[in-house]
Amino acid sequence: MALCTRFYRVDKSLGIYNESNSRVNYIKALKVIAKFFFSVDKKRLVSFKNSGLLIFGEYEVLYNPKKIRKKIKKLIPNMKVEVINDAGHAAIYDQPEEVNRKVIAFLSE
């Protein structure tokens, strides 16, 4: 995680960095940030037909995994929601074997 935060340029990967003037395009940046903080329209979620997998740690602090699971099941029936015991926001780091097992099982279905 330390290497990622030190060397990974989020601004470049999101397309908000302008190479020609070496500056961040703040208009584009605000649009990207808005996607993280404003919820998606429920009509758009209902139209999602593919199967998918969401994984949360039981001690997630940004979301309530039980509430999210309940909402998602109503809106996107093909979405599988897994809550990993004894894990927080970074479940893949807290319980990597369990997360990997669930991802592999999902992809094998």
C-alpha positions as a Markdown table, in Angstrom:
| # | Residue | x | y | z |
|---|---|---|---|---|
| 1 | Met | 0.0 | 0.0 | 0.0 |
| 2 | Ala | 2.9 | 2.4 | 0.8 |
| 3 | Leu | 4.4 | 1.8 | -2.6 |
| 4 | Cys | 1.1 | 2.3 | -4.3 |
| 5 | Thr | 0.5 | 5.7 | -2.6 |
| 6 | Arg | 4.0 | 6.8 | -3.3 |
| 7 | Phe | 4.4 | 5.9 | -6.9 |
| 8 | Tyr | 0.9 | 5.4 | -8.4 |
| 9 | Arg | -0.5 | 8.6 | -10.0 |
| 10 | Val | -4.2 | 8.5 | -9.6 |
| 11 | Asp | -4.6 | 11.8 | -11.5 |
| 12 | Lys | -2.9 | 10.3 | -14.6 |
| 13 | Ser | -4.8 | 7.0 | -14.5 |
| 14 | Leu | -8.2 | 8.8 | -14.2 |
| 15 | Gly | -7.4 | 11.1 | -17.1 |
| 16 | Ile | -7.5 | 14.3 | -15.1 |
| 17 | Tyr | -3.9 | 15.2 | -15.5 |
| 18 | Asn | -2.9 | 17.4 | -18.5 |
| 19 | Glu | 0.6 | 16.4 | -19.6 |
| 20 | Ser | 1.0 | 19.5 | -21.8 |
| 21 | Asn | 0.8 | 22.0 | -18.9 |
| 22 | Ser | 1.6 | 19.6 | -16.0 |
| 23 | Arg | -1.6 | 20.4 | -14.2 |
| 24 | Val | -4.7 | 18.7 | -13.0 |
| 25 | Asn | -7.9 | 19.5 | -14.8 |
| 26 | Tyr | -10.1 | 20.4 | -11.8 |
| 27 | Ile | -13.4 | 20.3 | -13.8 |
| 28 | Lys | -12.7 | 16.7 | -14.8 |
| 29 | Ala | -11.5 | 15.9 | -11.2 |
| 30 | Leu | -14.7 | 17.2 | -9.7 |
| 31 | Lys | -16.7 | 15.0 | -12.0 |
| 32 | Val | -14.7 | 12.0 | -11.0 |
| 33 | Ile | -15.0 | 12.8 | -7.3 |
| 34 | Ala | -18.8 | 13.4 | -7.7 |
| 35 | Lys | -19.1 | 9.7 | -8.8 |
| 36 | Phe | -17.7 | 8.6 | -5.5 |
| 37 | Phe | -19.9 | 10.8 | -3.3 |
| 38 | Phe | -23.3 | 10.8 | -5.1 |
| 39 | Ser | -25.3 | 7.7 | -5.3 |
| 40 | Val | -26.2 | 6.1 | -8.7 |
| 41 | Asp | -29.8 | 6.5 | -9.9 |
| 42 | Lys | -31.8 | 3.4 | -8.8 |
| 43 | Lys | -33.3 | 3.1 | -12.3 |
| 44 | Arg | -29.8 | 2.7 | -13.6 |
| 45 | Leu | -29.0 | 0.0 | -11.1 |
| 46 | Val | -32.2 | -1.9 | -11.8 |
| 47 | Ser | -31.2 | -2.1 | -15.5 |
| 48 | Phe | -27.9 | -3.9 | -14.6 |
| 49 | Lys | -28.5 | -7.5 | -15.8 |
| 50 | Asn | -25.0 | -9.1 | -15.5 |
| 51 | Ser | -24.0 | -11.2 | -12.5 |
| 52 | Gly | -21.5 | -9.6 | -10.3 |
| 53 | Leu | -19.7 | -9.9 | -6.9 |
| 54 | Leu | -19.4 | -7.3 | -4.2 |
| 55 | Ile | -17.2 | -8.1 | -1.2 |
| 56 | Phe | -17.3 | -6.2 | 2.1 |
| 57 | Gly | -15.5 | -6.7 | 5.4 |
| 58 | Glu | -17.8 | -7.1 | 8.3 |
| 59 | Tyr | -16.1 | -4.1 | 10.0 |
| 60 | Glu | -16.4 | -1.9 | 6.9 |
| 61 | Val | -16.5 | 1.8 | 8.1 |
| 62 | Leu | -17.6 | 3.5 | 4.9 |
| 63 | Tyr | -20.8 | 1.4 | 4.4 |
| 64 | Asn | -23.0 | -0.8 | 6.4 |
| 65 | Pro | -22.5 | -4.2 | 4.7 |
| 66 | Lys | -25.9 | -5.6 | 5.9 |
| 67 | Lys | -27.8 | -2.5 | 4.6 |
| 68 | Ile | -25.9 | -2.6 | 1.3 |
| 69 | Arg | -26.6 | -6.3 | 0.8 |
| 70 | Lys | -30.3 | -5.7 | 1.4 |
| 71 | Lys | -30.5 | -2.8 | -1.0 |
| 72 | Ile | -28.5 | -4.5 | -3.7 |
| 73 | Lys | -30.5 | -7.7 | -3.6 |
| 74 | Lys | -33.7 | -5.6 | -4.3 |
| 75 | Leu | -32.1 | -3.6 | -7.1 |
| 76 | Ile | -29.8 | -6.1 | -8.7 |
| 77 | Pro | -30.9 | -9.7 | -8.1 |
| 78 | Asn | -27.9 | -11.1 | -10.1 |
| 79 | Met | -25.4 | -9.4 | -7.8 |
| 80 | Lys | -23.8 | -11.7 | -5.2 |
| 81 | Val | -22.8 | -9.9 | -2.0 |
| 82 | Glu | -20.3 | -11.5 | 0.3 |
| 83 | Val | -19.4 | -10.1 | 3.8 |
| 84 | Ile | -16.0 | -11.3 | 5.0 |
| 85 | Asn | -15.7 | -12.0 | 8.7 |
| 86 | Asp | -13.0 | -10.4 | 10.7 |
| 87 | Ala | -12.2 | -7.9 | 8.0 |
| 88 | Gly | -12.5 | -4.2 | 7.5 |
| 89 | His | -12.5 | -1.9 | 4.5 |
| 90 | Ala | -9.5 | -3.6 | 2.9 |
| 91 | Ala | -10.9 | -7.2 | 3.2 |
| 92 | Ile | -8.4 | -8.4 | 0.6 |
| 93 | Tyr | -5.6 | -7.5 | 2.9 |
| 94 | Asp | -7.3 | -8.5 | 6.1 |
| 95 | Gln | -8.4 | -11.9 | 4.9 |
| 96 | Pro | -6.7 | -12.6 | 1.5 |
| 97 | Glu | -7.3 | -16.3 | 1.5 |
| 98 | Glu | -11.0 | -16.0 | 2.1 |
| 99 | Val | -11.5 | -13.2 | -0.4 |
| 100 | Asn | -9.5 | -15.1 | -3.0 |
| 101 | Arg | -11.6 | -18.2 | -2.4 |
| 102 | Lys | -14.8 | -16.3 | -2.9 |
| 103 | Val | -13.6 | -14.6 | -6.1 |
| 104 | Ile | -12.4 | -17.9 | -7.6 |
| 105 | Ala | -15.7 | -19.6 | -6.6 |
| 106 | Phe | -17.6 | -16.8 | -8.3 |
| 107 | Leu | -15.5 | -16.8 | -11.4 |
| 108 | Ser | -15.8 | -20.6 | -11.6 |
| 109 | Glu | -19.6 | -20.5 | -11.6 |
